[in-house]
Amino acid sequence: MKRIRLPRHLRRRFLPLPLPFWLRAVSIALGWLLVVIGIVGLFLPVLQGGLSLALGFALLSISSQWVHLKLRGWMGRWPAIWKRMERFRRRLHGWLHRTAGAPPSAPPDPPTAG
């Protein structure tokens, strides 16, 4: 069965929910740490450089629109890899939002005498 593609202006856009500030700061710091480890890992045989770079850029692209657009431009040559990375990014963003970004539930109302 052939899948029918809608025109671009009729497709649903992926609009991620905003992450809390503290989670954004942690993901930026961890993303840059993984990028640095990945760059070092490219020259040292002990570390996995490519994997660390991919994870670091995925974390950074969740927090920064600029990094996401740059990464999308760089990965234009390899659309299959970009699709896998984008799928991973969306899953990671959803998981982060569900686990840490969910607002705490309100305590139950005390019973009133009436």
Secondary structure, DSSP 8 states (H G I E B T S, - for coil): -------GGGS---------HHHHHHHHHHHHHHHHHHHHHHH-SSS-HHHHHHHHHHHHHHH-HHHHHHHHHHGGG-HHHHHHHHHHHHHHHHHHHHHTSS------------
